Amino acid sequence: MSGGPRASAGELGEALWKAVIDGDEYDAVDVVRGALADGWQEEDLLLDVVAAVQARIGLEWAADRITVAQEHAATAINERVITALTYRDPGARPDVVKGRVTVSCVDGEWHAFPARLVAETLRLRGWQVDYLGAQTPTPHLVAHQHHTNSDAVLLSGSIPTHLPRAHTAINACRSVGVPVVAGGRAFGVDGRYARALGADAWAPDARGAAAVLEAGLARPTHVRQAVDDLPHLADQEYSMVVQSRGRLVKETLTELERRFPPMKEYSDAQRERTAEDLAHVVDFLATALYVDAVEVFTEFLGWTADVLAARHVPPHSLVTGLDILADRLHDFPRALSVVRAGAAHLTDRTDPAVTDTVV
């Protein structure tokens, strides 16, 4: 790309998108190396080009325009592009001038790409970064703090159902005197769940995380308990729903079979997929109860409805499952309210002319 006008972020993004979706890692690396030769900075390429392509990968999968295999292959190529960008000179090491931090995903969180972007951005800005990657168990995260005494832990989460584990990690890190910066879609677009769970700060993206660190974070001196942050947990509804998860899924699935006899002809794979969908519904219900936020549930249902619509499954079919689930939650007023709100949310966006079917 050198020798002419510098390509825009949009132009580079299109070129990188074509390379990753074609499965050509050599072309993908050539795109960013050419941009470097044209004067682009590594951080800008990471956050304005590579990150944008990664977001597009997720959107294209949700719209059923690429397969799961294509999504995984494209993400793997993007990972190699990051390596090519940040380690292009094997002998060069960035000067560490700002301190040491840990970047990690919440236990159970396997979407590690956003955390990797944060880690590489901070390295470029002069931080020593211990990048622990995906699905880091909280005890290991805390043990690492005992070993390194990091200036901060940057905790990444993309899936809201991991918020209870994020809460545990935040309290555990703060208990050993290490402040926590939370980031990722799981914590809400405005960081509301990061604040609710007691994080010392929230950052919307990698540049925001760098700004928080550069502004400075005090070492925590007081650690709150979960019920202090979330007093509504005292009603035990979250715990009861989690403990009843298997029974709720099984009973709802059985009732779906009764209401829709064609389900008896489902293959084992179809039946397993339906059970998985119901399990996700219960998991998001539990998370909504944990943070006392109905929008965690309704936003998940809206996203699921869009994914189903892209796959030609009538989204309003979810309402039937929610009605059955509500019948089994009559002793849990908060849970029942959340499920009813979810059903109402879906009904409001459903075309009543569409024939009801099962997810």
C-alpha positions, -999 to 999 in steps of 0.1 A, spaced: 0 0 0 30 23 3 38 48 -25 3 64 -27 -21 83 -4 -25 68 31 -55 44 32 -83 53 55 -94 31 84 -124 21 64 -103 11 34 -79 -9 55 -108 -25 73 -123 -37 40 -90 -51 29 -84 -68 62 -120 -81 62 -116 -97 27 -83 -114 38 -97 -128 71 -130 -140 56 -110 -156 27 -88 -174 53 -56 -158 40 -34 -148 69 -6 -137 46 -27 -111 29 -41 -101 63 -6 -94 77 4 -77 45 -25 -52 50 -13 -40 84 24 -41 74 16 -20 44 -3 4 66 27 7 90 49 15 60 24 43 51 27 59 85 0 43 106 8 37 142 4 3 158 -22 14 184 -44 30 157 -43 -1 136 -51 -23 165 -81 -2 177 -94 15 146 -89 -13 120 -84 -48 136 -109 -42 164 -135 -30 139 -130 -61 117 -134 -83 148 -167 -66 157 -179 -72 121 -170 -109 124 -194 -112 153 -222 -92 136 -219 -113 104 -222 -145 124 -253 -132 143 -268 -123 109 -261 -159 97 -239 -146 69 -209 -166 80 -206 -199 98 -192 -207 132 -161 -222 115 -156 -191 95 -159 -170 126 -133 -190 144 -109 -190 115 -113 -153 110 -107 -146 147 -76 -168 147 -62 -148 117 -69 -115 135 -50 -129 165 -20 -135 142 -24 -100 128 -21 -86 163 11 -106 168 25 -94 135 18 -58 145 31 -58 180 61 -81 176 73 -71 142 109 -66 154 119 -97 174 148 -78 190 129 -48 202 114 -44 236 92 -15 246 105 6 275 86 -1 307 80 32 323 46 32 339 43 1 361 30 -34 360 -6 -45 354 -25 -78 349 -50 -82 321 -74 -111 324 -108 -125 314 -134 -134 340 -135 -170 350 -156 -188 323 -152 -160 298 -137 -173 265 -140 -142 244 -104 -131 250 -99 -108 219 -110 -76 237 -86 -83 266 -58 -90 241 -64 -56 225 -62 -39 259 -30 -58 268 -12 -49 236 -23 -12 238 -9 -9 273 24 -26 263 27 -1 235 22 27 260 49 15 283 33 -8 308 46 -42 318 16 -64 312 9 -99 325 -18 -111 300 -35 -141 315 -60 -147 286 -93 -164 287 -112 -181 315 -88 -174 344 -100 -190 376 -102 -164 404 -79 -183 428 -52 -182 402 -58 -146 394 -54 -137 431 -23 -159 435 -8 -140 406 -13 -108 425 5 -122 455 34 -129 432 35 -96 412 16 -70 434 2 -55 402 -7 -18 401 -41 -29 388 -61 -58 374 -80 -51 342 -108 -76 341 -126 -83 308 -160 -98 304 -182 -100 273 -211 -123 284 -233 -110 312 -239 -145 327 -203 -142 340 -211 -112 362 -215 -131 394 -180 -146 389 -167 -111 380 -180 -99 413 -161 -126 431 -129 -117 412 -133 -80 419 -137 -86 457 -109 -111 457 -84 -88 440 -94 -58 461 -90 -80 493 -53 -83 485 -50 -45 479 -51 -45 441 -76 -21 424 -98 -35 395 -107 -18 362 -136 -36 346 -144 -35 309 -163 -54 282 -199 -56 270 -209 -77 301 -205 -47 323 -231 -26 304 -225 1 277 -221 27 305 -204 5 330 -234 4 353 -227 -33 364 -190 -25 370 -200 1 395 -227 -21 410 -202 -49 416 -177 -26 433 -150 -22 406 -126 7 412 -132 19 377 -147 11 343 -133 16 309 -153 14 276 -123 3 255 -85 0 254 -78 37 251 -102 43 281 -84 17 301 -51 34 294 -65 67 304 -78 53 337 -44 38 346 -26 70 336 -49 90 359 -39 68 388 -58 43 410 -56 42 447 -50 9 465 -82 -3 481 -83 -2 518 -119 -15 524 -135 -46 509 -172 -50 508 -191 -82 509 -214 -93 480 -246 -85 500 -232 -50 508 -229 -43 471 -262 -61 462 -285 -61 492 -313 -76 471 -294 -109 471 -308 -114 507 -340 -126 492 -322 -158 480 -340 -158 446 -308 -158 427 -295 -188 446 -327 -207 443 -330 -202 405 -294 -213 401 -299 -244 422 -331 -252 403 -316 -247 369 -316 -283 358 -351 -289 370 -364 -257 354 -349 -266 320 -361 -302 322 -397 -293 332 -399 -266 306 -387 -289 279 -412 -316 289 -440 -291 288 -429 -279 253 -432 -314 241 -467 -317 255 -478 -285 238 -461 -292 206 -463 -329 197 -439 -325 167 -411 -321 192 -414 -358 198 -399 -363 164 -369 -341 171 -335 -357 166 -312 -359 195 -293 -329 182 -324 -308 179 -336 -317 213 -301 -309 228 -301 -275 211 -335 -267 225 -324 -276 259 -293 -255 255 -314 -225 245 -336 -230 276 -305 -232 298 -293 -199 284 -327 -183 292 -324 -195 328 -288 -184 331 -297 -149 319 -327 -148 343 -304 -157 372 -279 -129 361 -307 -104 360 -317 -114 395 -281 -111 407 -276 -75 395 -313 -66 399 -315 -54 363 -344 -66 341 -326 -52 310 -300 -79 313 -327 -104 305 -347 -84 279 -315 -74 260 -305 -111 258 -340 -120 245 -339 -93 219 -305 -104 207 -317 -141 206 -348 -131 187 -327 -114 161 -304 -144 158 -334 -167 154 -350 -144 128 -318 -145 108 -321 -183 108 -358 -183 98 -371 -193 132 -401 -171 143 -386 -152 173 -420 -150 191 -417 -187 197 -396 -177 227 -427 -164 244 -442 -198 248 -411 -211 266 -412 -180 289 -449 -186 297 -440 -222 307 -411 -210 328 -432 -184 345 -456 -211 357 -427 -227 376 -416 -194 392 -448 -185 411 -430 -186 444 -403 -161 433 -418 -126 428 -386 -110 414 -379 -138 390 -416 -139 379 -415 -102 372 -384 -105 351 -398 -134 330 -430 -115 324 -411 -84 314 -391 -105 290 -423 -120 275 -438 -85 271 -406 -73 255 -408 -100 229 -445 -97 223 -441 -60 216 -416 -67 188 -434 -98 174 -456 -100 143 -488 -116 155 -495 -129 120 -465 -153 123 -475 -189 132 -462 -200 166 -434 -226 166 -409 -239 191 -373 -226 192 
